[in-house]
């Protein structure tokens, strides 16, 4: 399910080496602003492009957490209910994410607000384990979690699901909640982190769309 889509409980923040990574979770053609649609049988493919900050900033000024965010979207050949079933099962993220695997809920936990899960993340040749807390669980609509926990977490990931044309526009959003040296100390480092995470989200969405298209054919 890296920023680093996530292995996120106590609010235990991610390990000292890379907490922004998403274990989740959290494409067919994906642009930051306008989802593309695909035929009922072929998912569109994601285009890699430079994510833009959601808030204007002064490149010469100090970085702000609000400057580092993105959303990627893709149309997939499945209902919102089916997509939600998949993305809310955090153990499935390793099927599609290039940066996360070995993701699992804590014992007795599940896809509900307040539940925690852990996962292993990878970036730039490093591996670490992160802890995340679910902060939104609306079946068929949205699923979100915070790496490090809702109280003092570092990164917010969210999936959104919108029905369209017999399928679903799946959105994956990443947002930096606060600055932390473990993620980077300069604007250049944080921009690089955001680019990496946007590329990871695009790869995840493409893989999810292809997986669902194959499921649909079978």
Backbone as CSV, one residue per row, in Angstrom:
resi,resn,N_x,N_y,N_z,CA_x,CA_y,CA_z,C_x,C_y,C_z
1,UNK,0.669,-0.455,0.000,0.000,0.000,0.000,1.183,0.805,0.000
2,UNK,5.517,4.775,-0.740,6.632,5.308,-0.123,6.509,6.705,0.065
3,UNK,6.541,7.624,0.477,7.083,8.886,0.688,7.545,8.726,1.893
4,UNK,7.339,9.222,1.343,7.740,9.078,1.125,6.966,8.849,0.441
5,UNK,1.110,5.935,-1.187,0.165,5.151,-1.079,0.226,4.553,-0.017
6,UNK,3.518,3.321,2.568,2.661,3.225,3.567,2.917,2.010,4.333
7,UNK,3.712,1.935,5.580,3.291,0.997,6.564,3.062,1.704,7.883
8,UNK,1.800,1.994,8.200,1.492,2.866,9.306,1.007,2.202,10.536
9,UNK,0.950,2.560,14.377,-0.161,2.679,15.207,0.263,3.482,16.428
10,UNK,0.081,3.345,17.922,0.344,4.325,18.981,0.458,5.540,18.188
11,UNK,0.311,6.463,17.956,0.927,7.029,16.771,2.413,6.831,16.816
12,UNK,2.813,5.702,16.335,4.245,5.492,16.237,4.619,6.039,14.887
13,UNK,5.491,6.996,14.794,5.797,7.523,13.496,6.719,6.562,12.776
14,UNK,6.895,6.806,11.479,7.690,5.887,10.700,9.112,5.875,11.217
15,UNK,9.850,4.893,10.811,11.178,4.730,11.337,12.039,5.914,11.009
16,UNK,13.145,5.982,11.693,13.967,7.168,11.570,14.579,7.322,10.214
17,UNK,14.340,6.377,9.299,15.030,6.514,8.027,14.152,7.005,6.895
18,UNK,12.866,6.726,6.868,12.052,7.173,5.765,10.586,7.175,6.060
19,UNK,10.036,8.019,6.831,8.647,7.897,7.144,7.707,8.321,6.078
20,UNK,7.942,8.954,5.061,6.844,9.366,4.218,6.321,8.281,3.364
21,UNK,6.854,7.119,3.322,6.478,6.150,2.334,5.110,5.598,2.574
22,UNK,4.412,5.356,1.514,3.105,4.830,1.678,3.113,3.351,1.496
23,UNK,2.393,2.661,2.314,2.285,1.244,2.116,0.943,1.056,1.518
24,UNK,0.561,1.583,0.827,-0.706,1.373,0.280,-0.820,2.031,-1.016
25,UNK,-1.089,1.745,-0.383,-1.878,1.870,-1.158,-1.464,2.592,-1.689
26,UNK,-0.952,6.238,-1.069,-1.842,5.563,-1.396,-1.550,6.465,-2.510
27,UNK,-2.179,3.267,-12.966,-3.011,4.290,-13.519,-3.040,4.275,-15.020
28,UNK,-3.995,4.188,-15.095,-4.241,4.522,-16.455,-3.955,5.985,-16.565
29,UNK,-4.307,6.624,-17.618,-3.816,7.979,-17.773,-4.108,8.781,-16.551
30,UNK,-3.133,9.377,-15.998,-3.347,10.143,-14.790,-2.749,11.504,-14.955
31,UNK,-3.579,12.503,-14.820,-3.055,13.856,-14.782,-3.436,14.444,-13.458
32,UNK,-2.718,15.448,-13.030,-2.954,15.998,-11.706,-4.328,16.622,-11.576
33,UNK,-4.960,16.990,-12.755,-6.205,17.742,-12.618,-7.398,17.079,-13.294
34,UNK,-7.192,16.286,-14.346,-8.307,15.803,-15.116,-8.161,14.328,-15.387
35,UNK,-9.026,13.466,-14.809,-8.893,12.055,-15.063,-9.200,11.744,-16.504
36,UNK,-8.520,10.812,-17.082,-8.815,10.408,-18.426,-9.686,9.171,-18.361
37,UNK,-10.436,8.935,-19.383,-11.277,7.760,-19.386,-10.719,6.747,-20.364
38,UNK,-11.148,5.497,-20.209,-10.674,4.446,-21.077,-11.864,3.660,-21.547
39,UNK,-11.673,2.849,-22.579,-12.760,2.006,-23.030,-13.081,0.989,-21.954
40,UNK,-14.222,0.345,-22.108,-14.646,-0.590,-21.078,-13.688,-1.745,-20.910
41,UNK,-12.804,-1.942,-21.900,-11.924,-3.105,-21.832,-10.464,-2.758,-21.683
42,UNK,-10.076,-1.556,-21.995,-8.657,-1.205,-21.934,-8.416,-0.013,-21.037
43,UNK,-7.730,-0.185,-19.917,-7.413,0.967,-19.081,-6.458,1.899,-19.790
44,UNK,-6.567,3.182,-19.525,-5.620,4.090,-20.118,-4.299,3.955,-19.392
45,UNK,-3.255,4.500,-19.958,-1.954,4.365,-19.315,-1.516,5.691,-18.734
46,UNK,-0.797,5.633,-17.651,-0.417,6.850,-16.951,0.718,7.547,-17.669
47,UNK,0.674,8.861,-17.650,1.772,9.632,-18.200,2.544,10.233,-17.054
48,UNK,3.837,10.058,-17.070,4.652,10.625,-15.997,4.870,12.093,-16.275
49,UNK,4.588,12.915,-15.302,4.801,14.339,-15.475,5.108,14.967,-14.132
50,UNK,5.563,16.171,-14.177,5.988,16.859,-12.955,4.792,17.254,-12.126
51,UNK,4.645,16.725,-10.893,3.543,17.165,-10.047,3.725,18.609,-9.644
52,UNK,2.630,19.304,-9.553,2.735,20.700,-9.137,2.275,20.841,-7.707
53,UNK,2.804,21.807,-7.013,2.392,22.048,-5.632,0.965,22.538,-5.627
54,UNK,0.215,22.168,-4.606,-1.168,22.592,-4.531,-1.293,24.039,-4.077
55,UNK,-0.247,24.593,-3.529,-0.282,25.973,-3.057,0.902,26.735,-3.629
56,UNK,0.692,27.963,-4.105,1.835,28.713,-4.620,2.872,28.919,-3.523
57,UNK,4.135,28.997,-3.925,5.165,29.233,-2.932,6.276,30.065,-3.533
58,UNK,7.047,30.643,-2.680,8.197,31.428,-3.101,9.396,30.497,-3.169
59,UNK,9.916,30.220,-4.394,11.028,29.279,-4.517,12.237,29.702,-3.694
60,UNK,12.328,30.980,-3.390,13.483,31.446,-2.629,13.262,31.342,-1.124
61,UNK,12.007,31.146,-0.725,11.706,31.095,0.694,11.876,29.702,1.266
62,UNK,11.729,29.582,2.571,11.849,28.272,3.210,10.695,27.367,2.781
63,UNK,10.915,26.062,2.708,9.828,25.158,2.310,8.731,25.118,3.360
64,UNK,7.516,24.899,2.895,6.367,24.725,3.779,5.736,23.383,3.458
65,UNK,5.197,22.711,4.449,4.571,21.413,4.206,3.468,21.529,3.156
66,UNK,2.706,22.624,3.172,1.582,22.786,2.247,2.012,22.840,0.786
67,UNK,3.299,23.090,0.529,3.780,23.167,-0.845,3.932,21.789,-1.493
68,UNK,3.856,20.719,-0.705,4.221,19.406,-1.230,3.022,18.463,-1.159
69,UNK,2.353,18.338,-2.301,1.163,17.499,-2.405,0.905,17.216,-3.876
70,UNK,0.159,16.160,-4.137,-0.254,15.870,-5.512,-1.451,14.932,-5.476
71,UNK,-2.136,14.836,-6.622,-3.186,13.839,-6.827,-2.998,13.253,-8.218
72,UNK,-3.110,11.961,-8.324,-3.098,11.280,-9.615,-4.402,10.504,-9.747
73,UNK,-4.938,10.422,-10.976,-6.218,9.758,-11.202,-6.132,8.827,-12.410
74,UNK,-6.947,7.775,-12.365,-7.015,6.844,-13.482,-8.398,6.194,-13.513
75,UNK,-8.864,5.917,-14.710,-10.114,5.179,-14.868,-9.812,3.690,-14.848
76,UNK,-10.604,2.922,-14.096,-10.420,1.476,-14.049,-11.743,0.786,-14.330
77,UNK,-11.648,-0.420,-14.846,-12.824,-1.178,-15.269,-13.364,-2.010,-14.105
78,UNK,-13.915,-1.328,-13.124,-14.493,-1.993,-11.958,-15.374,-0.993,-11.219
79,UNK,-16.298,-1.513,-10.425,-17.197,-0.635,-9.671,-16.466,-0.018,-8.483
80,UNK,-16.963,1.116,-7.983,-16.354,1.687,-6.775,-16.330,0.705,-5.608
81,UNK,-17.366,-0.106,-5.477,-17.399,-1.071,-4.378,-16.261,-2.074,-4.493
82,UNK,-16.004,-2.561,-5.717,-14.927,-3.524,-5.916,-13.564,-2.885,-5.676
83,UNK,-13.368,-1.661,-6.165,-12.086,-0.994,-5.969,-11.850,-0.739,-4.488
84,UNK,-12.901,-0.313,-3.786,-12.753,-0.067,-2.351,-12.363,-1.347,-1.624
85,UNK,-12.991,-2.440,-1.998,-12.664,-3.726,-1.378,-11.171,-4.026,-1.509
86,UNK,-10.596,-3.701,-2.663,-9.179,-3.973,-2.896,-8.264,-3.008,-2.152
87,UNK,-8.498,-1.698,-2.290,-7.551,-0.739,-1.714,-7.652,-0.661,-0.198
88,UNK,-8.799,-1.016,0.374,-8.922,-0.985,1.830,-8.326,-2.235,2.475
89,UNK,-8.026,-3.240,1.665,-7.305,-4.413,2.156,-5.821,-4.113,1.997
90,UNK,-5.218,-3.510,3.008,-3.859,-2.990,2.857,-2.844,-4.071,2.502
91,UNK,-3.158,-5.319,2.801,-2.222,-6.393,2.475,-2.079,-6.591,0.967
92,UNK,-2.985,-5.986,0.192,-2.934,-6.138,-1.269,-2.010,-5.138,-1.952
93,UNK,-1.553,-4.115,-1.238,-0.823,-3.045,-1.908,0.424,-3.536,-2.627
94,UNK,1.048,-4.569,-2.084,2.250,-5.081,-2.723,2.028,-5.602,-4.130
95,UNK,0.773,-5.884,-4.497,0.478,-6.325,-5.863,0.777,-5.236,-6.883
96,UNK,0.614,-3.960,-6.467,0.672,-2.865,-7.432,1.762,-1.832,-7.134
97,UNK,2.072,-1.617,-5.880,3.032,-0.569,-5.531,4.471,-1.018,-5.800
98,UNK,5.294,-0.144,-6.390,6.708,-0.481,-6.592,7.548,-0.255,-5.340
99,UNK,6.974,0.369,-4.313,7.763,0.798,-3.152,7.331,0.205,-1.825
100,UNK,6.296,-0.614,-1.806,5.794,-1.124,-0.521,5.374,-2.584,-0.653
101,UNK,5.631,-3.337,0.410,5.138,-4.710,0.482,5.112,-5.143,1.941
102,UNK,4.737,-6.402,2.149,4.654,-6.951,3.506,3.789,-6.058,4.395
103,UNK,2.672,-5.608,3.843,1.766,-4.707,4.569,0.685,-5.539,5.253
104,UNK,0.388,-5.233,6.502,-0.619,-6.006,7.236,-1.212,-5.175,8.370
105,UNK,-2.509,-5.380,8.602,-3.152,-4.772,9.753,-2.606,-5.383,11.042
106,UNK,-2.691,-4.612,12.115,-2.388,-5.164,13.430,-3.399,-6.269,13.758
107,UNK,-3.068,-7.167,14.676,-4.029,-8.202,15.073,-5.370,-7.592,15.481
108,UNK,-6.414,-8.190,15.011,-7.794,-7.776,15.306,-8.174,-6.454,14.654
109,UNK,-7.285,-5.863,13.853,-7.611,-4.591,13.183,-8.149,-4.875,11.784
110,UNK,-8.748,-3.855,11.193,-9.295,-3.976,9.850,-9.502,-2.600,9.253
111,UNK,-10.146,-2.531,8.100,-10.304,-1.239,7.407,-11.335,-0.338,8.053
112,UNK,-10.995,0.190,9.210,-11.895,1.110,9.906,-11.068,2.237,10.526
113,UNK,-11.705,3.367,10.726,-11.018,4.531,11.287,-10.445,4.180,12.663
114,UNK,-9.189,4.548,12.867,-8.522,4.279,14.124,-7.674,3.027,14.114
115,UNK,-7.848,2.176,13.106,-7.048,0.952,13.013,-5.648,1.290,12.504
116,UNK,-4.686,0.435,12.859,-3.297,0.630,12.463,-2.811,-0.536,11.608
117,UNK,-1.821,-0.234,10.769,-1.169,-1.288,10.016,0.303,-0.934,9.832
118,UNK,1.089,-1.934,9.491,2.523,-1.756,9.282,2.891,-2.242,7.888
119,UNK,4.012,-1.777,7.384,4.466,-2.226,6.076,5.919,-1.880,5.847
120,UNK,6.510,-2.569,4.890,7.906,-2.334,4.541,7.950,-1.462,3.293
121,UNK,8.819,-0.445,3.326,8.933,0.507,2.229,10.351,0.507,1.680
122,UNK,10.457,0.950,0.422,11.763,1.020,-0.245,11.887,2.344,-0.983
123,UNK,13.093,2.903,-0.943,13.379,4.091,-1.745,14.888,4.284,-1.815
124,UNK,15.385,4.492,-3.034,16.802,4.789,-3.240,17.719,3.753,-2.575
125,UNK,17.341,2.490,-2.684,18.176,1.435,-2.143,18.047,1.206,-0.656
126,UNK,17.165,1.956,0.025,16.963,1.787,1.465,15.629,1.103,1.733
127,UNK,15.539,0.419,2.850,14.299,-0.210,3.282,14.026,0.163,4.738
128,UNK,12.750,0.330,5.070,12.380,0.640,6.445,10.919,0.220,6.653
129,UNK,10.525,0.145,7.901,9.144,-0.199,8.243,8.441,1.037,8.785
130,UNK,7.215,1.228,8.351,6.450,2.384,8.822,5.128,1.921,9.424
131,UNK,4.565,2.793,10.216,3.286,2.532,10.858,2.288,3.595,10.408
132,UNK,1.058,3.175,10.110,0.042,4.106,9.630,-1.290,3.855,10.329
133,UNK,-2.053,4.949,10.461,-3.368,4.871,11.089,-4.437,5.283,10.078
134,UNK,-5.490,4.505,10.003,-6.582,4.823,9.086,-7.384,6.003,9.634
135,UNK,-7.598,6.999,8.762,-8.331,8.194,9.184,-9.625,8.382,8.396
136,UNK,-9.829,7.589,7.344,-11.079,7.658,6.595,-11.365,6.285,6.002
137,UNK,-12.594,5.825,6.154,-12.988,4.529,5.624,-14.461,4.593,5.238
138,UNK,-14.732,5.128,4.041,-16.089,5.284,3.541,-16.271,4.302,2.390
139,UNK,-16.889,3.135,2.637,-17.004,2.103,1.597,-17.537,2.649,0.277
140,UNK,-16.831,2.313,-0.791,-17.226,2.732,-2.122,-16.922,4.168,-2.453
141,UNK,-16.341,4.917,-1.510,-16.118,6.351,-1.725,-14.670,6.774,-1.489
142,UNK,-14.107,6.476,-0.319,-12.757,6.964,-0.005,-12.142,6.131,1.114
143,UNK,-10.801,6.064,1.061,-10.040,5.349,2.081,-8.734,6.111,2.274
144,UNK,-8.462,6.528,3.523,-7.271,7.328,3.766,-6.564,6.921,5.041
145,UNK,-5.255,7.196,5.082,-4.474,6.891,6.278,-3.338,7.895,6.407
146,UNK,-2.786,7.985,7.620,-1.686,8.897,7.893,-0.490,8.087,8.367
147,UNK,0.631,8.269,7.687,1.866,7.614,8.097,2.361,8.287,9.382
148,UNK,2.495,7.502,10.429,2.894,8.044,11.713,1.730,8.289,12.657
149,UNK,0.499,8.196,12.170,-0.666,8.351,13.032,-1.347,9.694,12.909
150,UNK,-2.634,9.713,13.174,-3.435,10.929,13.008,-2.978,12.062,13.910
151,UNK,-2.467,11.748,15.079,-2.132,12.799,16.041,-0.910,13.608,15.625
152,UNK,0.106,12.944,15.124,1.347,13.664,14.812,2.040,13.052,13.609
153,UNK,1.261,12.654,12.606,1.821,11.981,11.441,2.533,12.920,10.488
154,UNK,3.145,12.330,9.495,3.976,13.093,8.568,3.334,13.229,7.194
155,UNK,2.723,12.138,6.707,2.174,12.132,5.354,0.758,11.568,5.366
156,UNK,-0.124,12.214,4.619,-1.500,11.744,4.467,-1.674,11.172,3.065
157,UNK,-2.157,9.921,2.996,-2.492,9.273,1.727,-3.999,9.047,1.682
158,UNK,-4.588,9.228,0.489,-6.024,8.959,0.376,-6.375,8.460,-1.015
159,UNK,-7.231,7.441,-1.049,-7.855,6.967,-2.278,-9.261,7.555,-2.348
160,UNK,-9.656,8.053,-3.525,-11.040,8.483,-3.739,-11.581,7.734,-4.946
161,UNK,-12.873,7.417,-4.912,-13.504,6.572,-5.929,-14.753,7.260,-6.451
162,UNK,-14.778,7.524,-7.764,-15.905,8.218,-8.381,-16.415,7.389,-9.554
163,UNK,-17.694,6.975,-9.540,-18.211,6.177,-10.658,-18.196,6.981,-11.955
164,UNK,-17.822,6.309,-13.050,-17.821,6.981,-14.352,-17.817,5.933,-15.459
165,UNK,-18.783,6.042,-16.371,-18.796,5.219,-17.563,-18.739,3.724,-17.338
166,UNK,-19.411,3.221,-16.342,-19.395,1.799,-16.080,-18.191,1.341,-15.284
167,UNK,-17.295,2.249,-14.970,-16.123,1.932,-14.161,-15.959,2.958,-13.052
168,UNK,-14.715,3.210,-12.691,-14.440,4.107,-11.564,-13.215,4.960,-11.851
169,UNK,-13.306,6.256,-11.573,-12.126,7.104,-11.569,-11.512,6.985,-10.180
170,UNK,-10.307,6.425,-10.141,-9.605,6.219,-8.875,-8.594,7.345,-8.699
171,UNK,-8.676,8.062,-7.603,-7.708,9.101,-7.302,-6.809,8.661,-6.166
172,UNK,-5.530,8.952,-6.286,-4.602,8.695,-5.190,-3.898,10.008,-4.867
173,UNK,-4.060,10.452,-3.627,-3.507,11.742,-3.196,-2.461,11.539,-2.113
174,UNK,-1.459,12.405,-2.146,-0.362,12.406,-1.167,-0.178,13.838,-0.700
175,UNK,-0.058,14.020,0.622,0.078,15.383,1.150,1.004,15.368,2.358
176,UNK,2.013,16.219,2.324,2.924,16.356,3.452,2.223,17.147,4.552
177,UNK,2.217,16.601,5.760,1.514,17.249,6.869,2.411,18.161,7.691
178,UNK,3.667,17.811,7.791,4.614,18.652,8.523,6.017,18.357,8.031
179,UNK,6.903,19.308,8.222,8.291,19.116,7.824,9.006,18.270,8.864
180,UNK,9.906,17.416,8.388,10.681,16.563,9.281,12.002,16.272,8.586
181,UNK,13.110,16.398,9.284,14.421,16.172,8.646,14.549,14.813,7.983
182,UNK,13.792,13.820,8.457,13.915,12.502,7.856,13.439,12.493,6.406
183,UNK,12.597,13.446,6.037,12.103,13.532,4.666,12.960,14.426,3.784
184,UNK,13.734,15.279,4.382,14.532,16.238,3.638,14.526,17.570,4.351
185,UNK,15.566,18.347,4.139,15.663,19.635,4.832,15.635,20.828,3.881
186,UNK,15.752,20.580,2.589,15.746,21.669,1.616,14.574,21.503,0.662
187,UNK,14.217,22.583,-0.012,13.142,22.507,-0.996,13.489,21.512,-2.100
188,UNK,14.743,21.479,-2.527,15.150,20.551,-3.585,14.937,19.107,-3.152
189,UNK,15.293,18.792,-1.913,15.115,17.425,-1.417,13.642,17.056,-1.337
190,UNK,12.812,17.994,-0.882,11.393,17.713,-0.761,10.710,17.648,-2.126
191,UNK,11.167,18.462,-3.070,10.652,18.361,-4.435,10.983,16.991,-5.028
192,UNK,12.198,16.517,-4.777,12.598,15.202,-5.280,11.736,14.103,-4.652
193,UNK,11.450,14.245,-3.365,10.589,13.284,-2.687,9.204,13.267,-3.313
194,UNK,8.645,14.446,-3.551,7.317,14.522,-4.147,7.299,13.904,-5.542
195,UNK,8.333,14.174,-6.342,8.400,13.576,-7.679,8.446,12.054,-7.595
196,UNK,9.242,11.557,-6.656,9.342,10.102,-6.501,7.991,9.509,-6.125
197,UNK,7.307,10.138,-5.175,6.035,9.605,-4.735,4.961,9.703,-5.817
198,UNK,4.997,10.771,-6.619,4.038,10.899,-7.719,4.264,9.799,-8.750
199,UNK,5.522,9.521,-9.076,5.828,8.447,-10.016,5.372,7.098,-9.456
200,UNK,5.570,6.897,-8.154,5.134,5.659,-7.520,3.618,5.520,-7.594
201,UNK,2.890,6.617,-7.353,1.426,6.578,-7.424,0.961,6.258,-8.838
202,UNK,1.603,6.845,-9.843,1.240,6.563,-11.233,1.451,5.091,-11.566
203,UNK,2.588,4.550,-11.133,2.869,3.135,-11.370,1.830,2.259,-10.686
204,UNK,1.480,2.620,-9.460,0.483,1.861,-8.711,-0.866,1.879,-9.409
205,UNK,-1.280,3.033,-9.888,-2.576,3.142,-10.558,-2.604,2.367,-11.871
206,UNK,-1.529,2.422,-12.634,-1.452,1.650,-13.876,-1.569,0.157,-13.578
207,UNK,-0.810,-0.300,-12.568,-0.835,-1.721,-12.223,-2.219,-2.148,-11.725
208,UNK,-2.865,-1.293,-10.924,-4.208,-1.598,-10.437,-5.186,-1.689,-11.609
209,UNK,-5.114,-0.741,-12.541,-6.016,-0.751,-13.704,-5.817,-2.005,-14.549
210,UNK,-4.577,-2.393,-14.760,-4.300,-3.591,-15.550,-4.786,-4.844,-14.835
211,UNK,-4.577,-4.897,-13.532,-5.019,-6.045,-12.747,-6.530,-6.186,-12.803
212,UNK,-7.250,-5.068,-12.678,-8.709,-5.102,-12.730,-9.218,-5.435,-14.131
213,UNK,-8.531,-4.955,-15.166,-8.932,-5.294,-16.536,-8.809,-6.790,-16.769
214,UNK,-7.746,-7.380,-16.246,-7.554,-8.825,-16.379,-8.644,-9.579,-15.603
215,UNK,-8.953,-9.096,-14.398,-10.015,-9.714,-13.607,-11.334,-9.652,-14.349
216,UNK,-11.595,-8.509,-14.997,-12.843,-8.321,-15.729,-12.931,-9.308,-16.904
217,UNK,-11.813,-9.511,-17.604,-11.815,-10.433,-18.752,-12.049,-11.872,-18.308
218,UNK,-11.572,-12.192,-17.109,-11.740,-13.563,-16.638,-13.095,-13.784,-15.990
